[in-house]
């Protein structure tokens, strides 16, 4: 696998990474140590200290509480990889020391089962997240080793993985089981790629192969432990909830818990590539296509119902009760990255971009202090607290959560964003995301530095400059975004225009590159009137606006209450206007629209329904803002889709 280093220096994304470094990670550290008065206690650090013998007390929190510490460590690792921070590194080292002390003599590491149920290891894999927590700690160990060269946490998680390998398998003295919440599989692949130890590849493959096998493991372990539950019977008997309804190679539609599915798919793609498994890869493609062609919101959100945080059926995408968990879109990005490593495809990168620029970045407030767990496409705050179907939807971002998976997930993705910008394959550098920064790699034994400068989100302009000590031959493949119909390019002083890429959607520049050569790109950014598939009943007859990577929405702060009364005529005039009030460098869209309202003289005070009413249309200007910026200006209505007239 081609190794490279990519660092972000971008007018849009660098601010988010700064927030992760200066606000999010320190805030999460305070939360993990129960020092935020308004937040629900975490106790995660204390759990490790108690397990390590450094404090007295009892376990507190969710069964997967350990994973919050692991994801914090992973985010810290990515920050350290990009910029030295001795104080942060020392703090992380201290946490790692505690984690190491909490590890049991046989290699086991889990504070819940060490402290609360010490005799019940591996008795409830369907519900209790042992392998999930193990996976996140493995990811942290790998990331910290790569960032600092320090092996302590890597050795801890390797020892844990070695122990897990002695527990699971088809041999008579082993458990023939697998996790309820997938994560260990993708983590073991990271450990394999880092150490080269095929034991971890084989164990990841084993967990995937066992899922969905008969007789069903979840039911067997339930019987064995006396038919008890930790959360409820859904985790045990709703097989699709955990994608355990079929063997993974036979699954062709996105079912069940959305985060679990995309974490599983991430591992499936990784294992398929490493093992050369065509059936596993075919299943990945089928699942990918079902998600993005039939079960994904226009914002890149996935998972359309609160029950089970799950997918429902093809084309069922309600906006006001959407779940669209932030973590699910992050997992979709993980899946996309692995698929791109197998076969670069601009369509896959388009989805990665859609999820990143809309749902993921919407998940965090502009000041980095509040977060969305759920990402609806329509909000009417007056109904919240009264209509219980909206209980899961928050009209404003929250400071912290009892189940705090999303904030640290956002932090670790943004801190590692450089890993998603490029794919290197067969002497070709594929640009998947137009994010400014520096790429360093070796091609044909020659050191190359590729510098990207980008104002992509503002005006569609991007430049690349090659730095090398000698002439180097390689192909620079530039993704043609699905929203763009024309790219003006200047290549070494020569003007060229492209209206499409190759069959896979990339514009390929195959050259002998010399030091200082530059490529200038200007992507056209038309305002697109997006419509949903006719099978999506919730948006039939409606339209959404998109420009560049951003989906736009209406918000009460600009358009008043009663957004459902607004109409966007087919012939509406739309224009792009710079507006720094939301964030510097952003644009809004102003459109000529209509508000449908009753004749005030009719008098509705004593009527709920009537046959003699006449609606009239008032001309108005509609203001659309990038979806990710909503709910940063106080409580109010929001809608992505608007009726077309």
C-alpha positions, 0 to 999 in steps of 0.5 A: 500500500502506497504511504503518503502524508497529507496535511491540511492548510485550507481557508475553510477546513483549517478553521474546523481543525483549529476548533478541534485542537483548541476547543473540541478536544479540550472540551471533551477532556473536561467532559470525560473527567466530569468537569462540565456542570451542565453535562451528564457525567461521563466517569470514563477516565475514572472508570479506567483509574478504578480498574487500574487501582488508582482510585476507589469506586464503582463503574458508571456509565454506558457499557461502551463508555471506554470507547469515548476515551479511545476516540479522544486518544485517537483524535489527539494522535491525529492532531499530534501527527499534524502539529507538535504539542508537548503538553497534549502529548504528555496528557495523552501519555498519562492516559495511556499509562492508566489504560495500560494499568487497567489491562488485565494479566491475560490481556483483557481490557474493558472497565465495565466487565472488569469492575461491574460484571467481572465473571461475565466476559464474552457472555453478551456480545450481541448487546454489550459492546466488548469488541466495539470498545476493543476496536476503538482502543485498537484504532487509538493505539495504531494512530498514536504509534503512527503519530509519535512512534511510541509503542506503549498503547500499540503494545497494549492493544496488540496484546489485547488482540492476541488474547481475543484471538485465543477466545474466538474461532471455530475450534471446540474450545473457542467461541464461534461468535462475533460482535453486536456493534461492528468495529473490531473488524475495521480496527483489526485491519488497521492493526494488520496494516501497521504490524504486518501480522496476518493473525489480525487479518485472519481474525477480522475475516473470521468475524465477518465470515461468522456473521449471520451463520446458523445456528444463530450465535446471538440466540445461543448465547442468550440461552446460555446466559439464562435468557437475560437482556442488557438493553432489550430483545431487539439486540438479540432477536432483530437480526437485521438490526445488527446485520446478522440476518444473512451472511455478509456476502449475501447482503444486498440492501442496507438494513438495521442500525446505520452506523453498524452497517457502514462500519461493517462495510468499511471492514468488508471493503478492506478485507476484500481488497487484501484477500482478493475476495470477489464475492465480498467486494460484490457485496460491498458494491451492492450495499453501497449502491443501495445506500446511495441510490435508494436510502440516502438523504440529499445531505449525505445523511443515512438512517431514516428512523429513530427506532433502532437508529436504522434504515427502513426501506427504499425511498423512505426518507422523511425530513422532519423525523429523519435520524441521519446520525452524524456518526453514520455519515462519518462511517459512510465516509470511512466506507467510501475511502476504502472503496476508493482505495480498491477502485477510484470512482468519482461517484464514490468521492462525490458521496464522500464530499456530500456527507462531509460538507453537509451532515458531518460538518453540520454536526458541530456548531460554529464555535465547536462547543455544541453538537447534533446527534441527529440531523433532520432536514426540516424542523418546526420547534413549536412541535417539539416537546408536544409531538413525541415523534420528534423527541429524538430531533433537537432544534438546537445543538446540544452540549454533550450526550449521555451516549456521546459517540458523535462529538469524538467521532467528529473530532477524530475525522476532522483531525485526520481529514488529510487521509481522505483528500487523495488516493494513490494507486498505480503511479496515479494521484487521485484528488478525491477532495479539493481541500488545500494542503500539502501532500508528500509521497514517493513516486518511482523512488523520487520524492514529490510534494504536491501543494494544493491551494483551494477556495473551492467552497467559495468560488470553485478555484483550485491550484496545484503546484509540484515540488520535486528535485528532479523530473518525475512522471506520474498522473494527476487525476482530478475528480469532476464533481457531479454538480459541475458541468465545466472546468476551466484549466490552465496547465503549464500556461496552456488553457484547456476546458473540460466538460467531463472526465474519463469513464470513472469521472476523473480528468487525467493529466499524465506528464513528466512533471518538473519543479514548479509546474502548476495546474489552475482549475476553475470549477463552474458552480451553477445553482442546481434545482435538485429533485428527489426520485419519484419514489421519495413521497416526502419530497415529491413536488418539492425542490432543494437548492445546491451549489458546489458541495453545499446543499442549502436550506431555508431558515426562520431567521431569514424567511420568517415563520411558516416556511411550509407556506413558501413556494419556489417558482419554476422560473424563479431568479436565483443569485449568489450573494457573499454573506460573511454573517454566517461564516467568512467566505460563505455565499447565500442564495437569494431567490424570487419566491412566493408565500401562499397565505389565506385572505385575512378577511376570511376569518379563520378563528372559528374554523379548522376546515372550510370549503370557501377559502381562497389562498393568495400568493405574495411575492417575496425574496427567499434566502437560502443558507448552506445547510451546515450553518443552520441553528447557529442563530437561535431557535427557529424553523428550518427546511431543506425542501420547498414546494415548487410552483 
